[in-house]
Amino acid sequence: MQTTYRIKTSEIDESFFESIKKHFEKDEPLTITVKSERRESQYQMFLKSEELQRKYPPAQIDHDIDLSVLANEVNL
């Protein structure tokens, strides 16, 4: 059985958990997934991507390296 709840964080209290327990058998294993539907602005995502690019700058690969040969050596 699957049930989806859409609630605000302020609504999570003991009665919420009791309502979940009513839908399932006693001691039944449950998997609970929590997901936020909050969306970041494009500017916030841009700032995060810039931070990641500073933290992990693009790798510079010598133009003389044959990547196909390297891949074949790895796949032996």
Backbone as CSV, one residue per row, in Angstrom:
resi,resn,N_x,N_y,N_z,CA_x,CA_y,CA_z,C_x,C_y,C_z
1,MET,0.844,-1.180,0.000,0.000,0.000,0.000,0.887,1.241,0.000
2,GLN,0.409,2.272,-0.651,1.169,3.513,-0.708,0.234,4.676,-0.416
3,THR,0.692,5.593,0.402,-0.077,6.786,0.734,0.834,7.992,0.604
4,THR,0.317,9.060,0.035,1.090,10.285,-0.121,0.455,11.372,0.736
5,TYR,1.280,12.041,1.527,0.834,13.158,2.346,1.490,14.420,1.812
6,ARG,0.747,15.472,1.672,1.310,16.781,1.315,1.013,17.705,2.489
7,ILE,2.047,17.995,3.257,1.860,18.788,4.471,2.976,19.812,4.601
8,LYS,2.738,20.765,5.468,3.762,21.755,5.810,4.559,21.228,6.995
9,THR,5.794,21.670,7.119,6.607,21.201,8.247,5.969,21.548,9.588
10,SER,5.243,22.629,9.628,4.590,23.023,10.884,3.464,22.061,11.278
11,GLU,3.008,21.247,10.324,1.917,20.302,10.612,2.419,18.931,11.075
12,ILE,3.729,18.750,11.100,4.271,17.471,11.546,4.296,17.463,13.068
13,ASP,3.477,16.608,13.618,3.424,16.449,15.070,3.027,15.007,15.381
14,GLU,2.786,14.730,16.606,2.460,13.353,17.002,1.167,12.860,16.354
15,SER,0.197,13.724,16.179,-1.061,13.288,15.552,-0.848,12.881,14.092
16,PHE,0.092,13.524,13.428,0.420,13.141,12.057,0.947,11.712,12.034
17,PHE,1.866,11.397,12.937,2.409,10.044,12.979,1.345,9.023,13.377
18,GLU,0.460,9.406,14.234,-0.636,8.504,14.605,-1.536,8.216,13.409
19,SER,-1.788,9.214,12.568,-2.618,8.992,11.383,-1.926,8.035,10.409
20,ILE,-0.603,8.091,10.320,0.138,7.143,9.480,-0.016,5.734,10.040
21,LYS,0.131,5.601,11.330,0.046,4.283,11.958,-1.314,3.635,11.736
22,LYS,-2.371,4.418,11.640,-3.714,3.869,11.438,-3.876,3.207,10.072
23,HIS,-3.105,3.650,9.082,-3.235,3.122,7.728,-2.497,1.797,7.510
24,PHE,-1.625,1.418,8.428,-0.789,0.244,8.217,-0.906,-0.699,9.404
25,GLU,-0.584,-1.954,9.145,-0.647,-2.955,10.203,0.459,-2.727,11.225
26,LYS,0.205,-3.213,12.431,1.187,-3.069,13.506,2.483,-3.794,13.129
27,ASP,3.608,-3.145,13.363,4.950,-3.670,13.105,5.235,-3.938,11.630
28,GLU,4.417,-3.402,10.735,4.693,-3.529,9.308,5.850,-2.604,8.955
29,PRO,6.876,-3.108,8.249,7.990,-2.234,7.863,7.506,-1.158,6.890
30,LEU,7.941,0.057,7.103,7.567,1.178,6.244,8.815,1.819,5.662
31,THR,8.680,2.353,4.474,9.720,3.179,3.877,9.145,4.578,3.769
32,ILE,9.802,5.537,4.372,9.306,6.913,4.368,10.279,7.773,3.570
33,THR,9.772,8.448,2.546,10.568,9.334,1.713,10.081,10.757,1.929
34,VAL,11.003,11.665,2.195,10.646,13.061,2.423,11.178,13.872,1.251
35,LYS,10.322,14.694,0.671,10.701,15.477,-0.502,10.199,16.906,-0.322
36,SER,11.050,17.845,-0.621,10.657,19.245,-0.570,10.314,19.702,-1.981
37,GLU,9.258,20.436,-2.123,8.866,20.947,-3.432,9.314,22.392,-3.620
38,ARG,10.150,22.839,-2.720,10.691,24.191,-2.819,11.628,24.244,-4.011
39,ARG,11.497,25.255,-4.788,12.339,25.408,-5.971,13.268,26.594,-5.780
40,GLU,14.506,26.392,-6.200,15.472,27.481,-6.124,15.320,28.378,-7.348
41,SER,15.643,29.617,-7.151,15.611,30.538,-8.284,16.769,30.210,-9.223
42,GLN,16.646,30.637,-10.456,17.721,30.407,-11.423,19.012,31.063,-10.958
43,TYR,18.905,32.192,-10.306,20.102,32.882,-9.820,20.793,32.052,-8.734
44,GLN,20.016,31.466,-7.819,20.605,30.623,-6.776,21.294,29.405,-7.391
45,MET,20.672,28.798,-8.397,21.285,27.655,-9.070,22.557,28.071,-9.790
46,PHE,22.548,29.261,-10.386,23.735,29.789,-11.057,24.879,29.962,-10.057
47,LEU,24.588,30.521,-8.884,25.627,30.716,-7.871,26.207,29.376,-7.415
48,LYS,25.355,28.367,-7.262,25.839,27.049,-6.859,26.713,26.430,-7.939
49,SER,26.308,26.600,-9.193,27.123,26.033,-10.275,28.468,26.746,-10.364
50,GLU,28.503,28.055,-10.143,29.779,28.781,-10.121,30.678,28.283,-9.001
51,GLU,30.083,28.045,-7.843,30.849,27.535,-6.704,31.442,26.160,-7.026
52,LEU,30.650,25.304,-7.653,31.151,23.979,-8.039,32.259,24.075,-9.077
53,GLN,32.143,25.015,-10.011,33.189,25.185,-11.022,34.483,25.681,-10.385
54,ARG,34.378,26.523,-9.359,35.587,26.969,-8.652,36.202,25.803,-7.872
55,LYS,35.335,25.007,-7.240,35.810,23.884,-6.430,36.401,22.778,-7.303
56,TYR,35.766,22.509,-8.443,36.211,21.464,-9.362,36.385,22.067,-10.751
57,PRO,37.499,22.753,-10.968,37.707,23.398,-12.275,37.807,22.357,-13.390
58,PRO,37.461,22.747,-14.614,37.554,21.821,-15.742,38.991,21.321,-15.915
59,ALA,39.122,20.038,-16.239,40.442,19.444,-16.437,40.973,19.824,-17.810
60,GLN,42.239,20.117,-17.860,42.893,20.408,-19.130,43.634,19.153,-19.573
61,ILE,43.279,18.628,-20.728,43.892,17.408,-21.250,44.765,17.775,-22.431
62,ASP,45.978,17.231,-22.434,46.918,17.469,-23.522,46.305,16.988,-24.836
63,HIS,46.373,17.800,-25.869,45.774,17.464,-27.166,46.450,16.269,-27.833
64,ASP,47.660,15.928,-27.397,48.379,14.806,-27.991,47.944,13.448,-27.427
65,ILE,47.132,13.456,-26.373,46.694,12.197,-25.762,45.548,11.617,-26.582
66,ASP,45.667,10.327,-26.925,44.619,9.623,-27.667,43.701,8.935,-26.651
67,LEU,42.533,9.520,-26.415,41.612,8.985,-25.416,41.107,7.596,-25.785
68,SER,41.005,7.288,-27.057,40.565,5.953,-27.499,41.561,4.881,-27.040
69,VAL,42.842,5.172,-27.146,43.859,4.219,-26.703,43.757,4.017,-25.193
70,LEU,43.580,5.083,-24.460,43.437,4.966,-23.001,42.220,4.130,-22.631
71,ALA,41.099,4.358,-23.318,39.877,3.608,-23.041,40.082,2.130,-23.342
72,ASN,40.780,1.827,-24.454,41.039,0.427,-24.788,41.916,-0.238,-23.744
73,GLU,42.888,0.475,-23.185,43.748,-0.089,-22.149,42.956,-0.386,-20.882
74,VAL,41.999,0.452,-20.558,41.192,0.259,-19.362,40.250,-0.933,-19.538
75,ASN,39.754,-1.120,-20.755,38.767,-2.180,-21.017,39.384,-3.538,-21.286
76,LEU,40.672,-3.707,-21.115,41.310,-5.006,-21.384,40.846,-6.073,-20.469
